[in-house]
Amino acid sequence: MNAAYKRHRIVGILLAILVLILIDHLNSPTFAFNMGDGRAPSALVQRDASACAPCGAPCPSTRD
């Protein structure tokens, strides 16, 4: 077996790539926005408490 393709090296490189991807993802503005920590309020914050649907959609009787 070639020394460049040892199992522990491949696993180590894949784990390092995974860690780099996770760090990039957790530091992204999109992730912060989706967690409610962005500069604009998320959709969960903007829901109307008096709406009929759980997603915040207005009732059919109140639509224009």
PEKA-V648620 format. One record per helix or strand of 2 or more residues. SS is the DSSP state (H for helix, E for strand). FROM is the first residue (numbers start at 1). LEN is the number of residues. If there is no record, write none. Layout:
# PEKA-V648620
ss->{SS SS}
from->{FROM FROM}
len->{LEN LEN}
This chain:
# PEKA-V648620
ss->{H H H H}
from->{3 7 29 60}
len->{3 20 6 3}
